Amino acid sequence: MISKVIQSDSSATADNVNSASIKAVDTNILTVFEHQRLTTHDFLPVSDFHWLIGQEFSVFSIKRKQGQWQLKVGHYIGVILLPSGMTLEILPKLHKSTQNSDIGQTRQWVQDMLSDLTNSLPSKLPHSKNLGQFSSQLTPLPIAALPLSDWLIAQFLQRLAHYQPTKHYQTQTHNQAALHGRLLIKEQLRHNSMQPHKFVCETSILSKDMLGNRLIKSALQLLAPLLSKSNSPQYLQSWQQVPTLTHHERQRLESVYSRAKNELAIQPLGAQQCQAAQQLVDFAYWLLQQSNTTTGNSIGPKNSLNTNLAQQRLCLLIDMNQAFEQWASQRIAAIFQQVSSDYKPLFQAQSVWLNDAEGQACLSIRPDLLIYKAASEESATHADRLQGQDNKKEALTPRMSGSYSHVIDIKWKPLANPSAISASDAYQLTSYAQAYQAGQCWLVYPVQDNKRQPVVLKQQAYNNDTVNNVDIHNNKNANQNTNYAQLWLIPFNVLTGTINSGLLPASDVV
């Protein structure tokens, strides 16, 4: 088996692809990166490429160039199990050129990012619905830099190893020749008045046939192609007798998931066992939901109702913009709270910004991360109230003696130098800072080293004196009434999961 790494040539742009390296390993992995173009020459067999063309995956855009079809990878990461058995691994990319030695490093920090996101409380993060599927108590895996597909199944199996299918008592009613269980008098008189040799009995038996178990089993079936038959764990045998979801149930997956959660909530389980069960059900639902929605938009003939469910393919695609935004938000918020408990992070708190003459809301704003600094004597009640507030005018005005200190915007795009900042990002941040009367506004961008340091951009103040070519620095009253927030360009090191230079105490940023 081989692993094929498709990467950009060092002299090429991010849109070009050069299949420059093929090395032998133990798994069938086809590794690609964001913003690359794939053609039939990158696939063995070619039928995998044609299969991808036949699907309308949101991760790809289809183009025709120089007489051949191309698939351009979007801003997603994830894994797709191809019909040939090869696994397509999509990794993030920060530079135009990517060396083979960087692949393991990239896999490592991506796994760190996903682990951080899933270890946090979902209620504290925006857009975490599709990132809450892993366990929050997993131990570090011994093998670093696994392909995302191997890492994914290792996470699932590690939790599954310590969990057995939940059992519950199911009531069954039988009209039988032997008296077994509880005799139902009314039913007996109704059905057996002319056949006294039969008994309508009710019995209770322990059964694994629960919706939660069936969700987990269906997800396990989806991951089965990634499992080695020779190294199949023994604990999977306890799941062999558990049925999977029917086709009808998979068509109504959201309803089944909700019922499974409610079913588990009323079971007499210990706290740890209940938590493990809920997490596995979340995981299974996410796997099945992604596979349903992602492969259900084929441009080929629609699948009939008799489609073999075993043919459903693993396909996990995570929006890298959202994932990085959530990860950086979580890490930066933790840094602020380590500095002082007075800092209260607000994740994507929406507030009305512009009203019309009648007071009707016209435009709302939602910063990625808003830092509220409470006064030492102020309780956290106000900041807690603001989190999750939607379209409330009072959200813009802090009560008591606290104030908003930082407005933070997070972008998954490299910034070569300070002049590369886009006008729209600068306008947005400074407008947000003005609305919240915050002293600092940050634009956070990704880097892969600690060489890049934060840079502050100062606004030029214009008035009548500057228009008349009078030196503003020699005018004592020029800046008397100006109070602009400082705009900082903050590099976030993805390898360490932190911003370079901390919170810059030497620059008096905090």
C-alpha positions in Angstrom: 0.0 0.0 0.0 1.2 3.5 -0.7 0.5 7.0 0.6 0.6 9.7 -2.1 1.3 13.2 -1.1 0.2 15.9 -3.6 1.9 19.2 -3.0 2.6 22.5 -4.7 5.9 23.1 -6.4 8.0 25.7 -4.7 7.8 28.0 -7.6 4.1 27.5 -8.2 1.1 29.4 -7.0 -1.3 28.0 -4.4 -3.6 27.0 -7.2 -1.1 24.7 -8.9 -0.4 21.1 -8.1 2.7 19.0 -8.6 2.6 15.3 -7.6 6.2 15.5 -6.5 6.5 12.9 -3.9 5.3 9.4 -3.4 6.5 7.4 -0.4 5.6 4.0 0.9 3.8 3.7 4.3 1.3 1.3 5.9 -1.9 3.0 4.9 -3.7 4.1 1.7 -3.7 7.9 2.2 -3.9 10.5 -0.6 -2.9 13.8 1.1 -3.8 17.1 -0.5 -4.0 20.7 0.8 -6.3 23.6 0.7 -6.5 25.6 -2.6 -4.9 22.9 -4.8 -6.2 21.7 -8.1 -6.6 17.9 -8.7 -6.8 16.1 -12.0 -7.0 12.5 -13.2 -3.2 12.2 -13.0 -3.3 12.6 -9.2 -5.5 9.5 -8.7 -4.9 5.8 -9.0 -7.3 4.5 -10.0 -8.8 7.3 -12.1 -12.3 6.1 -11.2 -11.8 7.8 -7.8 -11.5 11.2 -9.6 -14.6 10.5 -11.7 -16.5 9.6 -8.5 -15.5 12.9 -6.9 -16.6 14.7 -10.0 -20.0 13.0 -9.8 -20.5 14.3 -6.3 -21.3 17.9 -5.5 -19.0 18.1 -2.4 -19.0 21.6 -1.0 -15.2 21.2 -0.5 -14.5 21.2 -4.2 -15.2 23.5 -7.1 -15.2 22.0 -10.6 -13.3 23.8 -13.4 -12.4 23.0 -17.0 -8.8 24.1 -17.9 -6.6 23.2 -20.8 -9.0 20.5 -22.0 -9.3 18.6 -18.7 -11.5 18.7 -15.6 -10.1 19.9 -12.4 -11.2 19.8 -8.8 -10.1 22.8 -6.7 -9.9 22.2 -3.0 -11.7 24.8 -0.9 -11.1 26.0 2.7 -11.9 22.7 4.3 -10.0 20.0 6.1 -11.1 16.4 6.6 -11.2 12.9 5.2 -13.2 11.3 2.3 -13.2 7.5 1.8 -12.9 6.9 -1.9 -14.5 3.9 -3.7 -11.1 2.3 -4.3 -10.5 2.1 -0.6 -8.0 5.0 -0.7 -8.6 7.8 1.9 -8.4 11.4 0.7 -6.9 13.5 3.5 -7.3 17.3 3.2 -4.9 19.4 5.3 -4.7 23.1 5.9 -2.1 25.2 4.2 -0.5 28.5 5.1 2.3 28.7 2.6 2.5 28.3 -1.2 5.1 25.6 -0.8 4.8 22.6 1.5 7.6 20.2 2.2 7.1 16.5 3.0 8.6 17.1 6.5 5.8 19.7 7.2 3.0 17.1 6.7 3.5 15.4 10.1 3.8 18.8 11.7 0.6 20.0 10.1 -1.2 16.8 11.1 0.0 17.3 14.7 -1.3 20.8 15.2 -4.5 20.1 13.4 -5.1 17.2 15.8 -4.2 19.6 18.7 -6.7 22.1 17.4 -9.5 19.5 17.1 -8.7 18.1 20.6 -8.8 21.6 22.1 -12.2 22.4 20.5 -13.8 19.2 21.6 -12.4 19.4 25.2 -14.2 22.7 25.8 -17.7 23.2 26.8 -19.9 23.5 23.7 -21.9 26.3 25.2 -18.8 28.5 25.4 -18.0 28.4 21.7 -19.8 29.4 18.5 -20.5 27.0 15.7 -19.5 24.0 17.9 -22.4 21.8 16.9 -20.2 20.0 14.4 -17.1 19.9 16.6 -18.5 18.4 19.8 -18.3 14.8 18.7 -15.1 13.6 20.4 -14.6 12.7 24.0 -13.4 15.3 26.5 -11.4 12.9 28.6 -9.2 11.1 26.0 -5.6 10.4 26.9 -2.9 11.4 24.4 -2.3 8.8 21.7 1.2 7.2 21.6 1.6 7.8 17.9 2.1 11.4 16.8 1.2 12.9 13.4 -1.3 10.2 12.4 -3.3 10.8 9.2 -6.6 12.5 10.1 -8.5 9.3 9.2 -6.4 7.1 11.5 -6.5 9.7 14.2 -10.3 10.0 13.9 -10.9 6.3 14.3 -8.3 6.0 17.1 -10.2 8.7 19.0 -13.5 6.8 18.5 -12.1 3.4 19.4 -10.3 4.7 22.4 -13.6 5.8 24.0 -15.4 2.8 22.7 -12.9 0.5 24.4 -14.2 1.6 27.8 -17.8 1.5 27.0 -20.2 -1.4 26.7 -23.6 -1.3 24.9 -26.3 0.0 27.2 -29.0 -2.4 28.1 -32.5 -1.8 29.2 -35.6 -3.8 30.0 -38.0 -4.2 27.1 -41.6 -5.4 27.7 -42.8 -8.1 25.4 -46.2 -9.7 25.2 -46.8 -13.2 24.0 -49.8 -15.5 23.6 -48.1 -18.8 24.3 -48.8 -22.3 25.6 -46.7 -21.9 28.8 -47.3 -19.5 31.6 -44.2 -17.3 31.8 -44.1 -13.9 33.4 -47.1 -11.8 34.3 -50.6 -13.0 33.1 -52.6 -10.2 31.5 -56.2 -11.0 32.7 -58.1 -8.7 30.4 -56.2 -9.8 27.3 -56.5 -13.4 28.4 -60.3 -13.2 28.6 -60.4 -11.3 25.3 -58.2 -13.7 23.3 -58.2 -17.0 25.0 -61.8 -17.6 26.3 -62.2 -20.4 23.7 -58.6 -21.7 24.1 -57.7 -22.1 27.8 -54.5 -23.9 27.0 -52.9 -20.6 26.0 -51.8 -17.7 28.2 -51.3 -14.0 27.3 -48.1 -13.2 29.3 -46.0 -10.1 29.7 -42.2 -10.5 30.2 -39.3 -8.1 30.6 -35.9 -8.9 29.1 -32.6 -7.1 29.0 -32.0 -5.9 25.4 -29.2 -3.9 23.6 -31.7 -2.7 21.1 -31.6 1.0 22.1 -31.5 3.9 19.7 -28.2 5.1 21.2 -26.6 1.8 20.7 -27.9 1.6 17.1 -26.5 5.0 16.3 -23.1 4.0 17.6 -23.2 0.7 15.7 -24.1 2.5 12.5 -21.2 4.9 13.0 -18.9 1.9 13.7 -20.1 0.3 10.4 -19.3 3.6 8.6 -15.7 3.5 10.0 -15.3 -0.3 9.3 -13.3 0.2 6.1 -10.6 2.0 8.1 -10.2 -0.9 10.5 -7.7 -3.7 9.9 -9.5 -7.0 10.0 -6.4 -8.7 11.5 -6.2 -6.1 14.3 -9.9 -5.7 15.0 -10.2 -5.1 18.8 -11.8 -7.8 20.9 -14.2 -5.4 22.5 -16.0 -4.8 19.2 -17.5 -8.3 19.6 -20.0 -7.0 22.1 -21.4 -4.8 19.3 -21.9 -7.6 16.8 -25.5 -8.4 18.0 -26.5 -4.7 18.1 -28.7 -3.8 15.1 -28.0 -0.8 13.0 -30.4 2.0 12.0 -32.9 1.2 9.3 -33.0 3.2 6.1 -36.2 4.9 7.3 -34.4 5.9 10.5 -31.4 7.3 8.7 -33.7 9.5 6.6 -35.0 10.9 9.9 -31.6 11.1 11.6 -32.2 14.2 13.6 -35.4 12.9 15.2 -33.7 9.6 16.0 -30.8 11.4 17.6 -33.1 13.5 19.8 -35.0 10.4 20.9 -31.8 8.5 21.6 -30.6 11.4 23.8 -33.8 11.4 25.7 -33.8 7.6 26.0 -30.3 7.7 27.6 -31.2 10.5 30.0 -33.8 8.3 31.7 -31.6 5.2 32.0 -30.3 4.3 35.5 -26.6 5.0 34.6 -23.8 6.4 36.6 -22.6 9.9 35.8 -19.4 8.7 34.0 -21.2 6.0 32.1 -24.0 8.4 31.1 -21.5 11.0 29.9 -19.6 8.4 27.9 -22.8 7.2 26.3 -23.9 10.7 25.4 -20.6 11.6 23.9 -20.6 8.5 21.7 -24.1 9.2 20.6 -23.1 12.7 19.7 -20.1 11.4 17.8 -22.1 8.8 15.9 -24.8 11.3 15.0 -22.2 13.7 13.6 -20.6 11.0 11.5 -23.8 9.8 10.0 -25.2 13.3 9.5 -22.0 14.4 7.6 -22.2 11.3 5.4 -25.9 11.8 4.7 -25.7 15.5 3.8 -22.4 15.4 2.0 -23.1 12.5 -0.3 -26.7 13.2 -0.8 -26.2 15.9 -3.5 -24.9 13.7 -6.3 -25.4 15.0 -9.9 -25.9 11.4 -11.0 -29.1 9.4 -10.8 -30.8 9.6 -7.4 -30.4 6.6 -5.1 -33.5 4.5 -4.8 -35.1 3.6 -1.5 -33.5 0.2 -1.8 -30.0 1.6 -1.6 -27.6 -0.6 0.3 -26.8 1.3 3.5 -23.5 -0.4 3.8 -22.4 1.6 0.8 -22.6 4.8 2.7 -19.1 6.4 2.7 -17.2 8.2 5.4 -17.0 11.8 4.5 -16.0 14.4 7.1 -15.5 18.0 6.0 -14.7 20.8 8.5 -14.8 24.4 7.6 -11.2 25.6 8.4 -12.3 29.2 8.7 -14.7 28.3 11.5 -12.4 25.8 13.1 -9.5 28.2 13.4 -11.7 31.0 14.6 -13.1 28.9 17.4 -9.7 27.5 18.4 -8.0 30.9 18.5 -11.0 32.4 20.4 -10.8 29.7 23.0 -7.0 30.0 23.5 -7.0 33.8 23.5 -9.9 33.9 26.0 -8.0 31.5 28.3 -4.9 33.8 28.2 -7.0 36.8 29.2 -8.6 34.9 32.1 -5.2 33.7 33.3 -4.1 37.3 33.5 -7.1 38.4 35.5 -10.5 37.0 36.5 -11.9 40.5 35.7 -11.7 39.6 32.0 -14.9 38.0 30.7 -14.8 36.6 27.1 -17.9 36.9 25.0 -18.0 34.7 21.9 -19.8 36.2 19.0 -22.1 38.3 21.1 -24.5 39.9 18.7 -25.6 43.5 19.3 -27.7 46.1 17.4 -25.4 48.7 15.8 -27.5 50.9 13.6 -31.1 52.0 14.2 -33.5 54.0 12.0 -35.4 57.1 13.2 -38.1 54.9 14.7 -35.6 52.9 16.7 -35.9 49.8 14.5 -32.8 47.7 14.2 -31.1 48.1 10.7 -27.7 46.4 11.2 -26.2 44.2 13.9 -22.6 43.4 14.7 -21.1 40.2 16.0 -17.3 40.3 16.8 -15.6 36.9 16.9 -14.4 37.6 20.4 -15.3 40.5 22.7 -13.4 41.0 26.0 -15.3 42.7 28.8 -13.3 43.9 31.7 -15.3 44.1 34.9 -14.3 46.4 37.7 -12.8 44.7 40.7 -16.0 45.1 42.7 -18.3 44.2 39.9 -19.8 40.7 39.7 -19.7 38.6 36.6 -23.5 38.7 36.2 -23.5 41.4 33.6 -20.9 39.8 31.4 -22.6 36.4 31.7 -25.9 38.0 30.7 -24.3 39.4 27.6 -23.0 36.0 26.4 -25.5 34.7 23.8 -27.5 37.9 23.8 -29.1 38.4 20.4 -30.2 41.8 19.0 -30.4 43.6 22.4 -29.6 47.2 22.3 -28.2 47.4 25.8 -25.5 44.9 24.9 -23.4 47.7 23.5 -23.4 49.7 26.7 -21.7 48.1 29.8 -23.4 48.7 33.1 -21.7 49.7 36.4 -18.0 50.6 36.2 -16.8 47.9 33.8 -16.0 48.4 30.1 -15.2 46.5 26.9 -11.4 46.4 26.6 -10.7 44.4 23.4 -12.6 43.7 20.2 -11.0 40.7 18.4 -11.5 39.5 14.8 -9.9 36.2 13.7 -9.1 35.3 10.1 -7.8 32.1 8.6 -5.5 33.8 6.1 -1.8 34.7 6.2 -0.7 38.3 6.5 2.6 38.8 4.8 3.2 42.3 6.2 1.2 45.1 7.9 0.4 46.7 4.5 -1.4 43.5 3.4 -4.3 44.1 5.8 -7.5 44.5 3.8 -9.4 47.8 4.0 -12.6 45.9 4.8 -11.0 44.2 7.9 -9.6 47.5 9.1 -12.9 49.3 8.6 -14.8 46.5 10.4 -12.5 46.3 13.4 -12.3 50.0 14.0 -16.0 50.4 13.6 -16.6 47.6 16.2 -14.1 49.2 18.6 -15.9 52.5 18.3 -19.3 50.9 18.9 -18.1 49.1 22.0 -15.8 52.0 23.1 -13.0 49.5 23.4 -9.4 50.6 23.8 -7.9 47.8 21.7 -8.9 46.0 18.5 -7.0 43.0 17.3 -6.8 41.2 13.9 -5.5 37.7 14.7 -3.9 35.8 11.8 -2.1 32.4 11.6 1.7 31.8 11.5 3.9 28.8 12.0 6.7 30.3 14.0 7.4 32.8 16.7 9.4 35.2 14.5 6.5 37.4 13.6 5.6 39.8 16.4 2.5 41.9 17.0 2.4 45.2 15.1 0.3 48.2 16.1 -1.2 50.4 13.3 -2.0 54.0 14.3 -4.7 55.9 12.7 -3.9 59.2 11.1 -6.2 62.0 12.5 -7.4 64.6 10.0 -8.9 68.0 10.7 -8.9 71.4 9.1 -5.3 72.0 10.0 -4.1 68.9 8.1 -6.3 69.8 5.2 -4.6 73.2 5.1 -1.1 71.5 5.2 -0.6 72.5 8.9 1.7 70.1 10.7 -0.7 68.2 13.0 2.2 67.3 15.4 2.9 71.0 16.1 -0.8 71.8 16.8 -1.4 71.4 20.5 -5.2 71.0 20.0 -5.0 68.7 17.0 -5.4 65.4 18.9 -7.2 66.8 21.9 -10.5 65.3 21.0 -9.3 62.1 19.3 -9.5 58.8 21.1 -8.9 56.1 18.5 -8.6 52.4 19.5 -5.2 50.9 18.7 -5.4 48.4 15.9 -3.0 45.5 16.5 -2.0 42.7 14.0 -1.6 39.7 16.3 0.2 36.5 15.0 -1.3 33.3 16.3 1.3 30.4 16.2 -0.6 27.3 15.2 2.3 25.1 16.4 2.1 26.3 19.9 -1.6 27.3 20.0 -0.9 30.8 21.4 -0.3 34.3 20.2 3.3 35.5 20.0 4.4 37.6 22.9 1.5 36.8 25.1 -0.7 39.8 25.9 2.3 42.2 25.4 2.5 43.6 28.9 5.5 45.6 27.9 3.4 47.4 25.3 0.7 48.1 27.9 -1.9 46.2 25.8 -3.6 44.6 28.7 
